[in-house]
Amino acid sequence: MAVTRFWVVGTARNVARPLASSIRRLRDVFSSLGETRFFVVESNSADDTVEVLRRLSSEIPNFLYESLEGLPEGSQWRTTRLATCRNHYLDHLLRQQLGPEDLVVMADLDGVNNRLSRDGITDSLSSEGWDVVTANQSGRYYDLWALRHPIWCPSDYRDYSEFLIAHGYSARTAHRLSVRARQLRIGVESGLIEVAAAFGGLALYRPWVIKTSRYEGMTPAGQQVSEHVPFHLGAREAGARIFINSRMINAHNTEHTNALALVRTHIRHRFRRVGNE
């Protein structure tokens, strides 16, 4: 597939340390395949993220960013804030004249794409039948938060974990069964795996897909949800086919596949939910 332009978009908050290297990795990979344009939406940073963005915008052609003011702070607003930022870059893209040979690249900018390569992208470009294709990791697949698959991860993993805890399982065991057991190592020979939703730190989108849906950070019941899930489910309803490409590797292991760190995060999350009830 010949690509005219890659439109690379992402959000940034308190990522001053990995931000420049993340952008340069993405630029090196995608600019070797076509024209590359960046648009980053920053919000609520307390470090030097804005200064790094300012410097990158003066160094890299076609690099734009915007900072959103007045978004709510606190962990209970995290997914709402992210959904607002992502909808802002959707609106930016919708104002552009994207052609059918363009591709939208949505990327995390926190260093997770440190193993992304031209080969992984060209493998996706040469594959057929997809409207959205998302990344894999050479270690354990980490992004269960954004994943929906009818067998592998049919619902929010936290619901299963809460069910186990409510029936006498410890937080550690609930984590092992609801998270660790599902963080599979997907071999590169697995090809394209169709899913209802996924992200994994990087995804490619046909331009028409971004017109079909919006990001949301809360369920109708008021529970936090990965903002990628409503967006992708809406795209699926419009006919989009979404895949994980096992050969499009962007990382090895991440902080989200560190077992001890995940248990601690789960316990903190459990206490926060109890406190909010």
C-alpha positions as CSV (number, residue, x, y, z in Angstrom):
1,M,0.0,0.0,0.0
2,A,1.4,3.4,-1.0
3,V,0.9,6.0,1.7
4,T,0.8,9.7,0.8
5,R,1.0,11.0,4.4
6,F,1.2,9.7,7.9
7,W,-0.7,11.8,10.4
8,V,0.8,11.0,13.8
9,V,-1.3,12.1,16.8
10,G,-1.0,11.6,20.5
11,T,-1.5,13.0,24.0
12,A,1.1,14.3,26.4
13,R,1.1,14.8,30.1
14,N,4.2,14.8,32.4
15,V,6.3,13.0,29.7
16,A,9.2,15.4,29.4
17,R,11.8,12.8,29.9
18,P,10.7,10.2,27.2
19,L,8.9,12.7,24.9
20,A,11.7,13.8,22.5
21,S,13.0,10.2,22.0
22,S,9.4,9.0,21.4
23,I,8.8,11.6,18.8
24,R,12.1,11.0,17.1
25,R,11.5,7.2,16.9
26,L,8.1,7.8,15.3
27,R,9.6,10.4,12.9
28,D,12.4,8.1,11.9
29,V,10.1,5.1,11.2
30,F,7.3,6.9,9.4
31,S,9.3,9.5,7.5
32,S,11.2,6.6,5.9
33,L,7.9,5.5,4.3
34,G,6.2,8.8,3.5
35,E,5.5,12.4,4.5
36,T,4.9,12.6,8.3
37,R,2.9,15.2,10.2
38,F,2.5,15.5,14.0
39,F,-0.2,16.9,16.2
40,V,0.2,16.4,20.0
41,V,-2.4,17.5,22.6
42,E,-0.9,18.4,26.0
43,S,-2.8,18.9,29.2
44,N,-2.1,19.3,32.9
45,S,1.6,18.8,32.8
46,A,3.6,19.7,35.9
47,D,7.0,19.0,34.4
48,D,8.8,20.4,31.3
49,T,6.5,18.7,28.8
50,V,5.4,22.0,27.2
51,E,9.0,23.2,26.9
52,V,10.0,20.0,25.1
53,L,7.0,20.3,22.8
54,R,8.0,23.9,22.0
55,R,11.5,22.8,21.2
56,L,10.3,20.0,19.0
57,S,8.0,22.2,17.1
58,S,10.9,24.5,16.2
59,E,13.1,21.5,15.2
60,I,10.8,19.2,13.3
61,P,8.9,20.2,10.1
62,N,5.1,19.7,10.3
63,F,5.1,19.3,14.1
64,L,2.2,21.0,15.8
65,Y,0.9,20.9,19.4
66,E,-1.8,22.4,21.5
67,S,-2.2,22.7,25.3
68,L,-5.7,22.4,26.7
69,E,-6.5,24.4,29.8
70,G,-8.9,23.8,32.6
71,L,-9.3,20.1,32.3
72,P,-10.1,18.3,35.6
73,E,-7.3,16.9,37.7
74,G,-7.2,13.7,39.8
75,S,-7.3,10.0,39.1
76,Q,-11.1,9.9,39.0
77,W,-10.9,12.2,35.9
78,R,-8.0,10.5,34.1
79,T,-10.1,8.8,31.4
80,T,-12.4,11.8,30.9
81,R,-9.3,14.0,30.4
82,L,-7.8,11.6,28.0
83,A,-11.0,11.3,26.0
84,T,-11.2,15.1,25.8
85,C,-7.6,15.3,24.5
86,R,-8.1,12.5,22.0
87,N,-11.4,14.0,20.7
88,H,-9.4,17.3,20.2
89,Y,-7.0,15.6,17.9
90,L,-9.9,13.9,16.1
91,D,-11.3,17.3,15.5
92,H,-7.9,18.5,14.2
93,L,-7.8,15.6,11.8
94,L,-11.3,16.2,10.6
95,R,-10.3,19.7,9.6
96,Q,-7.5,18.4,7.3
97,Q,-7.9,17.1,3.8
98,L,-7.1,13.4,4.4
99,G,-7.1,11.3,1.3
100,P,-7.8,7.6,1.0
101,E,-4.1,6.8,0.8
102,D,-3.3,8.7,4.0
103,L,-3.0,6.9,7.3
104,V,-3.7,8.1,10.9
105,V,-1.2,6.9,13.5
106,M,-2.3,7.2,17.1
107,A,0.7,6.7,19.4
108,D,1.5,6.9,23.1
109,L,4.4,9.2,23.8
110,D,5.7,7.8,27.1
111,G,8.5,5.7,25.6
112,V,6.4,2.5,25.0
113,N,7.2,2.6,21.2
114,N,10.9,2.2,21.7
115,R,11.1,-0.9,19.6
116,L,8.9,0.2,16.7
117,S,10.6,-0.5,13.4
118,R,10.0,0.2,9.7
119,D,9.6,-3.6,9.2
120,G,6.7,-3.8,11.6
121,I,4.9,-0.9,9.8
122,T,5.5,-2.2,6.3
123,D,4.2,-5.6,7.4
124,S,0.9,-3.9,8.3
125,L,0.9,-1.9,5.1
126,S,1.3,-5.1,3.0
127,S,-1.5,-6.9,4.9
128,E,-5.1,-6.7,3.7
129,G,-8.6,-6.6,5.2
130,W,-8.0,-4.2,8.1
131,D,-9.3,-0.8,8.9
132,V,-7.5,-0.5,12.2
133,V,-4.3,-2.4,13.1
134,T,-2.7,-2.2,16.5
135,A,0.7,-3.1,18.0
136,N,2.0,-6.2,19.7
137,Q,4.9,-6.6,22.2
138,S,7.6,-9.2,22.0
139,G,7.2,-9.8,25.8
140,R,3.7,-10.2,27.4
141,Y,0.9,-8.3,25.7
142,Y,0.1,-5.6,28.3
143,D,-2.9,-3.5,27.3
144,L,-5.8,-5.5,28.7
145,W,-7.4,-2.1,29.7
146,A,-8.1,-1.3,26.0
147,L,-8.7,-4.9,24.8
148,R,-11.9,-6.5,24.0
149,H,-12.0,-10.0,22.4
150,P,-14.9,-12.5,22.7
151,I,-12.7,-15.2,24.3
152,W,-9.5,-13.6,25.5
153,C,-10.9,-10.5,27.2
154,P,-14.6,-10.2,26.7
155,S,-15.1,-7.4,29.2
156,D,-13.3,-5.0,31.5
157,Y,-10.7,-7.1,33.4
158,R,-11.5,-5.2,36.6
159,D,-15.1,-6.6,36.7
160,Y,-13.8,-10.1,36.8
161,S,-11.2,-9.1,39.5
162,E,-13.9,-7.5,41.6
163,F,-16.0,-10.6,41.3
164,L,-13.2,-12.8,42.5
165,I,-12.5,-10.5,45.4
166,A,-16.2,-10.4,46.4
167,H,-16.1,-14.2,46.5
168,G,-13.1,-14.5,48.9
169,Y,-10.0,-14.3,46.6
170,S,-7.1,-12.1,47.7
171,A,-6.2,-9.1,45.6
172,R,-3.0,-10.9,44.5
173,T,-4.8,-14.0,43.3
174,A,-7.5,-11.9,41.7
175,H,-4.8,-10.0,39.8
176,R,-3.1,-13.2,38.7
177,L,-6.4,-14.7,37.3
178,S,-7.9,-11.5,35.8
179,V,-4.7,-9.8,34.5
180,R,-1.5,-11.9,34.6
181,A,-3.1,-15.0,33.1
182,R,-4.4,-12.9,30.2
183,Q,-1.2,-11.1,29.4
184,L,-0.2,-13.6,26.7
185,R,3.0,-13.7,24.7
186,I,1.7,-13.5,21.1
187,G,4.2,-15.0,18.7
188,V,4.9,-13.2,15.5
189,E,3.7,-16.2,13.6
190,S,0.1,-15.5,14.8
191,G,-0.4,-12.9,12.1
192,L,-3.5,-10.7,12.4
193,I,-5.8,-11.3,15.4
194,E,-9.2,-9.8,15.0
195,V,-10.5,-8.0,18.1
196,A,-13.4,-5.7,19.0
197,A,-11.0,-3.1,20.6
198,A,-7.3,-2.8,21.3
199,F,-4.5,-0.3,21.4
200,G,-1.2,-1.4,22.8
201,G,0.5,2.0,22.5
202,L,0.2,2.4,18.8
203,A,-2.4,1.9,16.1
204,L,-2.9,2.7,12.4
205,Y,-6.3,3.9,11.1
206,R,-7.8,4.2,7.6
207,P,-8.9,7.9,7.4
208,W,-12.6,7.0,7.2
209,V,-12.6,5.4,10.6
210,I,-11.9,8.6,12.5
211,K,-15.2,10.0,11.2
212,T,-17.2,7.1,12.8
213,S,-16.8,7.4,16.5
214,R,-15.7,9.5,19.5
215,Y,-13.8,8.9,22.7
216,E,-15.5,8.5,26.0
217,G,-13.9,8.1,29.4
218,M,-16.9,6.9,31.4
219,T,-19.6,4.3,31.0
220,P,-23.2,5.3,31.2
221,A,-23.1,3.9,34.7
222,G,-20.4,6.4,35.6
223,Q,-17.5,3.9,35.8
224,Q,-14.1,4.7,34.3
225,V,-13.4,2.9,31.0
226,S,-10.4,2.9,28.7
227,E,-11.3,5.6,26.2
228,H,-10.2,3.4,23.4
229,V,-13.0,0.9,24.0
230,P,-16.0,3.1,23.2
231,F,-14.1,4.6,20.2
232,H,-13.4,1.2,18.7
233,L,-16.8,-0.3,19.5
234,G,-18.3,2.7,17.7
235,A,-16.0,2.1,14.7
236,R,-16.9,-1.6,14.7
237,E,-20.6,-0.7,14.5
238,A,-19.8,1.4,11.5
239,G,-18.1,-1.6,9.8
240,A,-14.5,-1.2,10.8
241,R,-12.4,-4.4,11.2
242,I,-9.8,-4.1,14.0
243,F,-6.7,-6.3,14.4
244,I,-3.6,-6.8,16.5
245,N,-0.7,-7.4,14.1
246,S,1.5,-9.8,15.9
247,R,4.4,-8.7,13.7
248,M,4.0,-5.0,14.4
249,I,6.2,-5.0,17.5
250,N,6.5,-1.7,19.4
251,A,8.0,-2.8,22.8
252,H,9.3,-5.8,24.7
253,N,8.0,-5.5,28.3
254,T,6.4,-2.4,29.8
255,E,5.7,-1.2,33.3
256,H,2.3,-2.8,32.9
257,T,3.8,-6.3,32.7
258,N,5.8,-5.9,35.9
259,A,3.9,-8.4,38.1
260,L,4.7,-6.7,41.5
261,A,3.9,-3.2,40.2
262,L,0.6,-4.4,38.8
263,V,-0.4,-6.0,42.1
264,R,0.3,-2.7,43.9
265,T,-1.6,-0.8,41.3
266,H,-4.6,-3.2,41.6
267,I,-4.6,-2.8,45.4
268,R,-4.5,1.0,45.2
269,H,-7.3,0.9,42.6
270,R,-9.4,-1.4,44.9
271,F,-9.1,1.0,47.8
272,R,-10.0,3.9,45.6
273,R,-13.1,2.2,44.4
274,V,-14.2,1.2,47.9
275,G,-13.7,4.8,49.0
276,N,-15.9,6.1,46.2
277,E,-18.7,3.7,46.9
